[in-house]
């Protein structure tokens, strides 16, 4: 059964939805969440709860469901995700395989680039992700 939710207004609601997404391994629902959530709100909504599992389901959901439709939104999410608390910690703990997934998303993003971000901005963001 598909998860149903409305846009979270605070970190607690966001956390509840993320827990449900994890419990169901539901990347499509995660993509819906990321599509309805304004990227610049992400650091606040994540609070200090960013972990490897959440980071990876975000990356996979953006890659499988969002990048083809709205590369600009994916770029914005990657930008604001990098400003979340614990981002550097999560990045440091990624395995080689997990880093490859992040690289894949950046590769897709450079292929599908539109006028919402430049190649230079994308390259600069890749450095933040240590790619």
C-alpha positions as CSV (number, residue, x, y, z in Angstrom):
1,X,0.0,0.0,0.0
2,X,1.3,3.4,-1.0
3,X,2.3,5.8,1.9
4,X,0.2,8.9,2.0
5,X,1.3,12.1,3.7
6,X,1.2,15.8,3.3
7,X,4.1,18.2,3.3
8,X,5.8,18.0,6.7
9,X,5.8,21.3,8.6
10,X,8.4,20.5,11.2
11,X,11.3,18.2,12.0
12,X,9.1,15.8,14.0
13,X,6.6,15.2,11.2
14,X,9.4,14.9,8.7
15,X,11.1,12.3,10.9
16,X,7.9,10.3,11.2
17,X,7.6,10.2,7.4
18,X,11.2,9.2,7.0
19,X,10.7,6.3,9.5
20,X,7.7,5.1,7.5
21,X,9.7,5.4,4.2
22,X,12.6,3.3,5.8
23,X,10.2,0.7,7.2
24,X,8.7,0.2,3.7
25,X,11.9,0.7,1.8
26,X,9.7,3.0,-0.3
27,X,11.8,5.1,-2.7
28,X,8.8,6.3,-4.6
29,X,7.2,7.7,-1.4
30,X,10.6,9.3,-0.6
31,X,10.7,10.8,-4.0
32,X,7.1,12.2,-3.4
33,X,8.4,13.6,-0.1
34,X,11.4,15.3,-1.7
35,X,9.2,16.7,-4.5
36,X,6.8,18.3,-2.1
37,X,9.4,19.6,0.3
38,X,11.2,22.8,-0.5
39,X,14.9,22.0,-0.7
40,X,16.0,25.0,1.4
41,X,13.8,23.7,4.3
42,X,15.7,20.4,4.4
43,X,18.5,21.3,6.9
44,X,15.8,22.4,9.4
45,X,13.5,19.5,8.7
46,X,16.4,17.0,9.0
47,X,17.5,18.7,12.2
48,X,20.4,16.6,13.5
49,X,18.9,13.3,12.3
50,X,20.7,12.8,9.0
51,X,22.2,9.3,8.9
52,X,23.7,7.1,6.2
53,X,20.4,5.2,5.6
54,X,18.4,8.4,5.1
55,X,21.1,10.0,2.9
56,X,21.2,6.9,0.6
57,X,17.4,6.6,0.2
58,X,17.4,10.3,-0.7
59,X,20.1,9.8,-3.3
60,X,18.4,6.7,-4.7
61,X,15.0,8.3,-4.8
62,X,16.3,11.4,-6.5
63,X,18.1,9.2,-9.1
64,X,15.3,6.8,-9.8
65,X,12.3,9.1,-9.7
66,X,13.2,12.8,-9.8
67,X,16.3,13.6,-11.9
68,X,14.6,12.7,-15.2
69,X,11.6,15.0,-14.5
70,X,13.3,17.9,-12.7
71,X,17.1,18.1,-12.6
72,X,16.9,21.6,-11.1
73,X,15.1,20.2,-8.1
74,X,17.6,17.5,-7.7
75,X,20.5,20.0,-7.8
76,X,18.7,22.1,-5.1
77,X,18.2,19.1,-2.9
78,X,21.8,18.1,-3.2
79,X,22.9,21.6,-2.4
80,X,20.8,22.0,0.7
81,X,21.4,18.4,1.9
82,X,25.1,19.4,2.0
83,X,24.2,22.1,4.5
84,X,22.5,19.7,6.9
85,X,24.0,18.9,10.3
86,X,25.9,15.6,10.2
87,X,26.4,15.8,6.4
88,X,30.2,15.6,6.7
89,X,30.0,12.7,9.1
90,X,27.6,10.8,6.8
91,X,29.8,11.5,3.8
92,X,32.9,10.2,5.7
93,X,31.2,6.9,6.5
94,X,30.0,6.0,3.0
95,X,31.4,2.9,1.5
96,X,33.0,2.9,-2.0
97,X,29.7,1.4,-3.4
98,X,27.6,4.1,-1.8
99,X,29.9,6.8,-3.1
100,X,29.5,5.4,-6.6
101,X,25.7,5.8,-6.2
102,X,26.2,9.5,-5.4
103,X,28.6,9.8,-8.3
104,X,26.0,8.2,-10.6
105,X,23.4,10.8,-9.6
106,X,25.9,13.6,-10.3
107,X,26.7,12.0,-13.7
108,X,22.9,11.9,-14.6
109,X,22.6,15.5,-13.4
110,X,25.4,16.7,-15.7
111,X,23.7,14.9,-18.6
112,X,20.3,16.4,-17.9
113,X,21.6,19.8,-17.0
114,X,19.2,22.7,-17.6
115,X,19.3,26.4,-17.1
116,X,18.6,26.2,-13.4
117,X,22.3,25.5,-12.6
118,X,25.6,25.7,-14.5
119,X,28.2,23.1,-15.1
120,X,30.5,25.2,-12.9
121,X,28.0,25.1,-10.0
122,X,27.6,21.4,-10.4
123,X,31.4,20.8,-10.4
124,X,31.6,23.0,-7.3
125,X,28.9,20.9,-5.5
126,X,30.7,17.7,-6.5
127,X,33.7,18.9,-4.5
128,X,31.5,19.4,-1.5
129,X,30.4,15.8,-1.9
130,X,34.1,14.9,-2.2
131,X,33.7,13.4,-5.7
